[in-house]
Amino acid sequence: MLVLTAEKEYEGTRLDVFMSECGELTRSAAQKLIEDGGVSVNGNLQTKKYKVKSGDEVQVVIPEPRVVDAVPQDIPLDIVYEDEDIIVVNKPQGMVVHPAAGNPDGTLVNALMHHTKGNLSAINGVIRPGIVHRIDKDTSGILVVAKNDKAHLSLSEQIKEHSMTREYYCLIAGGVKEDEFTVDKPIGRDPKDRKKMQAGVRDGRNAVTHFFVEKRFCGYTLLKCILETGRTHQIRVHLKSVGKAIVGDPVYGLKNDKLAEQNKIQGQLLHAKKLGFLHPSTGEYVEFNSELPDYFLSVLHKLEQQ
């Protein structure tokens, strides 16, 4: 059981908001717990709209987490390269990398389990077998997966040492004066919204992204982004911190994203285009590329016609 005591500063705050800010829960998770009768205030059940008072004791019964296992599923994969140690995959926009509470199946891991007959590294457990690094659900592009523990350890060490080549392309709204710029700001959880990340927060983790202008359009700019580190939502958060937004980004993007609406974009125009690393067995540097997806190219083509 989680017990939260309301300090004076939270006087008048809605119960679900108080729980999300003080209990490290998402607001939707807090609301679900309240609706299921797992939350009481001073021993009495309340609604999510209840306004907490200074000194209120909020008792939260946290249910046992549901176990999620990755099961093999026959889902098509775009495999760029494969050998006994690694698989390099071109992940489509909209596909989640590994199972989680909100996405128990239909993920890249489910597809890989079927393709390899379960022969993936076990270092990350049954939920994330073979997964060395991730890209967001609505980000497309190149991802490397480890088929054995030796390969996993080698790739993980290269990520830790920032020696991997990771190059992304994105389309942002607005112009950029410089031909290249770097954002060096630590990234951590947004203190006001635990589902988001924020640059420059106290106790954030070191994060560095290098940006290069590839092409300028009327009102938009195509950027090449090179990661020095690999934090959650790094490119999206770093761009937001300097007043820029990726077209189609539902979390950090523009509230009125006309280009995304006109082209029916389902997520951010962000693509992991290039990935390079030392092969776990041969020690030779290998590099893989993925062309921009058709929906991305279509938007660029339309901008060129303007």
C-alpha positions as CSV (number, residue, x, y, z in Angstrom):
1,M,0.0,0.0,0.0
2,L,1.2,3.5,-0.8
3,V,0.3,6.2,1.7
4,L,0.5,9.9,0.7
5,T,0.1,12.8,3.0
6,A,-1.1,16.1,1.5
7,E,1.1,19.1,2.3
8,K,-0.3,22.6,2.5
9,E,0.9,23.4,-1.0
10,Y,-1.5,20.8,-2.5
11,E,-4.6,22.3,-0.7
12,G,-7.4,22.3,-3.3
13,T,-5.7,20.0,-5.8
14,R,-7.8,17.3,-7.5
15,L,-7.2,13.9,-6.1
16,D,-6.0,12.3,-9.3
17,V,-3.6,15.2,-10.0
18,F,-2.2,15.0,-6.4
19,M,-1.6,11.3,-6.8
20,S,0.2,11.7,-10.1
21,E,2.4,14.5,-8.8
22,C,3.3,12.9,-5.4
23,G,2.9,9.2,-6.1
24,E,4.9,9.0,-9.4
25,L,1.8,7.7,-11.2
26,T,0.5,8.7,-14.5
27,R,-2.8,10.6,-14.2
28,S,-4.6,7.9,-16.2
29,A,-3.2,5.3,-13.8
30,A,-4.3,7.3,-10.8
31,Q,-7.8,7.7,-12.2
32,K,-8.0,3.9,-12.9
33,L,-7.1,3.2,-9.3
34,I,-9.7,5.6,-8.0
35,E,-12.4,4.2,-10.3
36,D,-11.5,0.6,-9.2
37,G,-12.0,1.6,-5.5
38,G,-8.3,1.2,-4.6
39,V,-7.9,4.8,-3.2
40,S,-9.3,6.2,0.1
41,V,-8.9,9.5,1.7
42,N,-8.8,9.4,5.5
43,G,-10.4,6.0,5.3
44,N,-13.2,7.1,2.9
45,L,-13.5,6.4,-0.9
46,Q,-13.5,9.6,-3.0
47,T,-13.9,10.5,-6.7
48,K,-11.1,11.7,-8.8
49,K,-12.5,15.3,-8.6
50,Y,-12.2,15.4,-4.8
51,K,-10.1,18.4,-3.7
52,V,-7.5,17.4,-1.2
53,K,-7.0,19.3,2.1
54,S,-3.8,19.9,4.0
55,G,-3.1,16.9,6.2
56,D,-5.3,14.4,4.2
57,E,-4.0,10.9,4.2
58,V,-4.4,9.2,0.9
59,Q,-4.1,5.4,0.9
60,V,-3.5,3.7,-2.4
61,V,-3.7,0.0,-2.9
62,I,-1.4,-1.0,-5.8
63,P,-2.6,-4.2,-7.5
64,E,-0.1,-6.9,-8.3
65,P,1.5,-6.2,-11.7
66,R,0.2,-8.5,-14.5
67,V,3.0,-10.6,-15.9
68,V,3.5,-10.0,-19.6
69,D,5.4,-12.6,-21.6
70,A,6.7,-12.2,-25.2
71,V,5.1,-14.8,-27.3
72,P,6.1,-15.6,-30.9
73,Q,3.8,-14.0,-33.5
74,D,4.0,-14.4,-37.3
75,I,4.4,-10.7,-38.1
76,P,6.2,-9.5,-41.3
77,L,9.7,-8.1,-40.7
78,D,11.9,-5.9,-42.9
79,I,15.3,-7.5,-42.2
80,V,18.3,-5.5,-43.5
81,Y,20.9,-8.0,-42.4
82,E,21.2,-11.2,-40.3
83,D,23.9,-13.6,-39.2
84,E,24.5,-15.9,-36.2
85,D,25.0,-12.9,-33.8
86,I,22.8,-10.0,-34.9
87,I,19.7,-9.0,-36.8
88,V,19.4,-5.5,-38.2
89,V,15.7,-4.6,-38.7
90,N,14.0,-1.6,-40.4
91,K,11.2,-0.9,-38.0
92,P,8.0,0.7,-39.4
93,Q,6.3,3.6,-37.8
94,G,3.6,2.5,-35.4
95,M,5.3,-0.7,-34.2
96,V,6.2,-0.9,-30.5
97,V,9.6,-2.5,-29.9
98,H,8.8,-4.8,-26.9
99,P,5.7,-5.8,-24.9
100,A,4.5,-3.7,-22.0
101,A,1.3,-3.4,-20.1
102,G,-0.4,-1.3,-22.8
103,N,1.0,-3.3,-25.7
104,P,1.1,-7.0,-24.7
105,D,1.6,-8.2,-28.3
106,G,2.0,-7.2,-31.9
107,T,5.5,-5.8,-31.1
108,L,8.9,-6.2,-32.8
109,V,9.9,-8.7,-30.1
110,N,6.9,-10.9,-30.8
111,A,7.8,-10.9,-34.5
112,L,11.5,-11.6,-33.7
113,M,10.6,-14.5,-31.4
114,H,8.7,-16.2,-34.3
115,H,11.4,-15.4,-36.9
116,T,14.3,-16.7,-34.7
117,K,12.3,-19.5,-33.0
118,G,13.2,-17.8,-29.7
119,N,17.0,-17.7,-30.3
120,L,17.6,-14.2,-28.9
121,S,19.9,-13.0,-26.1
122,A,18.3,-13.4,-22.6
123,I,20.1,-10.5,-20.8
124,N,17.0,-8.3,-20.9
125,G,14.7,-11.1,-19.7
126,V,11.5,-12.5,-21.2
127,I,9.9,-9.2,-22.0
128,R,12.8,-7.7,-24.0
129,P,14.8,-10.6,-25.4
130,G,17.6,-9.4,-27.8
131,I,16.7,-5.7,-27.3
132,V,19.9,-3.7,-27.0
133,H,18.4,-0.3,-27.8
134,R,15.0,1.1,-28.7
135,I,13.3,3.6,-30.9
136,D,9.9,5.1,-30.2
137,K,6.7,3.5,-31.5
138,D,6.1,6.3,-34.0
139,T,9.8,6.6,-35.1
140,S,10.8,4.4,-38.0
141,G,14.2,3.0,-39.0
142,I,17.2,0.9,-38.3
143,L,17.5,-1.2,-35.1
144,V,20.1,-3.9,-34.2
145,V,19.0,-6.9,-32.1
146,A,21.3,-9.4,-30.4
147,K,20.8,-13.1,-31.0
148,N,23.1,-14.2,-28.1
149,D,24.5,-12.9,-24.9
150,K,28.0,-12.3,-26.2
151,A,26.7,-10.0,-29.0
152,H,24.4,-8.3,-26.5
153,L,27.2,-7.4,-24.2
154,S,29.4,-6.2,-27.0
155,L,26.7,-3.9,-28.4
156,S,25.7,-2.6,-25.0
157,E,29.3,-1.7,-24.2
158,Q,29.5,0.3,-27.5
159,I,26.3,2.2,-26.6
160,K,27.7,2.9,-23.2
161,E,30.9,4.2,-24.7
162,H,29.0,6.3,-27.2
163,S,31.0,4.7,-30.0
164,M,28.0,3.6,-32.2
165,T,27.1,5.7,-35.2
166,R,23.4,6.7,-34.9
167,E,22.1,9.1,-37.5
168,Y,18.5,10.2,-37.8
169,Y,16.6,12.5,-40.2
170,C,13.6,14.6,-39.1
171,L,11.4,17.4,-40.6
172,I,10.8,20.3,-38.3
173,A,8.5,23.3,-38.5
174,G,10.2,26.6,-39.0
175,G,13.6,27.7,-40.2
176,V,17.1,27.3,-38.8
177,K,19.7,30.1,-39.2
178,E,22.8,28.0,-38.6
179,D,23.9,25.2,-40.9
180,E,24.7,23.1,-37.8
181,F,24.2,23.3,-34.1
182,T,24.6,21.1,-31.0
183,V,22.2,20.7,-28.0
184,D,24.0,19.6,-24.8
185,K,21.4,19.5,-22.1
186,P,20.7,16.7,-19.5
187,I,17.3,14.9,-19.9
188,G,15.1,13.6,-17.2
189,R,11.4,13.2,-16.4
190,D,9.2,16.2,-16.7
191,P,8.3,17.1,-13.1
192,K,4.8,18.2,-14.2
193,D,4.1,15.2,-16.5
194,R,5.7,11.9,-15.7
195,K,4.9,10.5,-19.2
196,K,7.1,13.2,-20.8
197,M,10.8,13.9,-20.7
198,Q,12.3,17.4,-20.3
199,A,15.7,18.9,-21.1
200,G,17.7,20.8,-18.4
201,V,16.0,19.2,-15.4
202,R,17.8,18.7,-12.1
203,D,19.3,15.3,-11.8
204,G,18.8,14.6,-15.5
205,R,21.2,12.3,-17.4
206,N,23.8,13.7,-19.7
207,A,22.5,14.1,-23.3
208,V,24.1,15.5,-26.5
209,T,22.7,15.8,-30.0
210,H,24.3,17.3,-33.1
211,F,22.1,18.8,-35.7
212,F,22.9,19.5,-39.4
213,V,20.6,21.3,-41.9
214,E,20.1,18.9,-44.9
215,K,17.6,21.0,-46.8
216,R,15.5,24.2,-46.3
217,F,11.9,24.5,-47.4
218,C,9.4,27.3,-47.1
219,G,8.5,27.2,-43.4
220,Y,10.2,23.8,-42.8
221,T,13.7,22.3,-42.4
222,L,15.0,18.8,-42.9
223,L,17.6,18.0,-40.3
224,K,20.2,15.3,-39.9
225,C,20.6,14.4,-36.2
226,I,23.6,12.5,-34.8
227,L,23.3,11.1,-31.3
228,E,26.2,11.2,-29.0
229,T,24.0,9.7,-26.2
230,G,20.7,7.8,-26.4
231,R,18.2,9.1,-23.9
232,T,14.4,8.6,-24.0
233,H,12.9,10.9,-26.6
234,Q,16.3,12.6,-26.9
235,I,16.0,14.3,-30.3
236,R,12.4,15.4,-29.8
237,V,13.1,16.8,-26.3
238,H,16.3,18.6,-27.4
239,L,14.5,20.2,-30.3
240,K,11.7,21.3,-28.1
241,S,14.2,22.9,-25.7
242,V,15.4,25.2,-28.4
243,G,11.9,26.1,-29.6
244,K,11.7,23.6,-32.5
245,A,9.1,20.8,-33.1
246,I,9.1,17.8,-35.4
247,V,6.2,17.6,-37.8
248,G,3.6,15.1,-36.6
249,D,5.0,14.8,-33.0
250,P,1.9,14.2,-30.8
251,V,3.7,14.7,-27.6
252,Y,6.3,17.5,-28.1
253,G,5.0,19.0,-31.3
254,L,2.9,21.8,-32.4
255,K,-0.7,22.1,-31.2
256,N,-1.8,23.2,-34.6
257,D,0.2,21.0,-37.0
258,K,-1.3,21.9,-40.4
259,L,1.3,19.9,-42.4
260,A,0.7,16.7,-40.4
261,E,-3.1,17.1,-40.7
262,Q,-3.0,17.8,-44.4
263,N,-0.9,14.7,-45.1
264,K,-2.6,12.5,-42.5
265,I,0.7,11.9,-40.7
266,Q,0.2,9.3,-37.9
267,G,3.3,10.2,-35.9
268,Q,6.5,12.3,-35.9
269,L,8.5,12.5,-39.1
270,L,11.6,11.1,-37.5
271,H,13.6,8.2,-39.0
272,A,16.6,6.3,-37.8
273,K,18.5,6.3,-41.1
274,K,22.0,5.0,-40.3
275,L,23.5,2.7,-37.7
276,G,27.1,1.7,-37.4
277,F,29.1,-0.4,-34.9
278,L,31.9,-2.9,-34.4
279,H,30.6,-6.4,-35.2
280,P,30.5,-8.5,-32.0
281,S,32.4,-11.4,-33.5
282,T,34.7,-10.0,-36.2
283,G,35.4,-6.7,-34.6
284,E,35.1,-5.0,-38.0
285,Y,33.1,-1.8,-38.4
286,V,29.8,-2.4,-40.1
287,E,27.2,0.2,-41.2
288,F,23.6,-0.1,-42.3
289,N,21.3,2.4,-43.9
290,S,17.5,2.7,-44.3
291,E,15.9,5.0,-46.9
292,L,13.3,7.5,-45.7
293,P,9.8,5.8,-45.8
294,D,7.4,6.7,-48.6
295,Y,5.1,8.9,-46.4
296,F,8.1,10.9,-45.3
297,L,9.4,11.3,-48.9
298,S,5.9,12.3,-50.1
299,V,5.8,15.2,-47.6
300,L,9.2,16.4,-48.8
301,H,8.2,16.2,-52.4
302,K,5.1,18.3,-51.7
303,L,7.3,20.9,-49.9
304,E,9.7,21.0,-52.9
305,Q,6.7,21.9,-55.2
306,Q,5.8,24.9,-53.2
